[in-house]
Amino acid sequence: RQKLSAANPSSAQLQTAVSLDLEDIAGVALSQNDEKMAREDYAASLAIRQKLGAADPTNAAMQQLILRAMARLARASGFQADWGQVAVQYKKIKSAGQLTPGDEKVFDALRAHGLAEGL
């Protein structure tokens, strides 16, 4: 998929598929204690999603994927995304009326980190 995506960078569908693949690979790497590889793949996945989200800011599904990617990065200590960024994305989704039941877990994590006030 990465080769297809590189050959057709304007395809949002391919870019999304690559970001999902990278997230899956990062999860496997993290489960095998390969934090460096997990960090790289999570960061690459998030970068793709942020680019797609910027191109189509009304895409609720992409905004959800961005939130979840940020939360996964933040849950793993030392990763690039921090809980402050997660709170900003959560608030953005909430303001747009696009929260889903799965976002409750993210809210719980934000509360645990002292960032739920005002959300």
Disulfide bonds with the S-S distance in Angstrom:
none
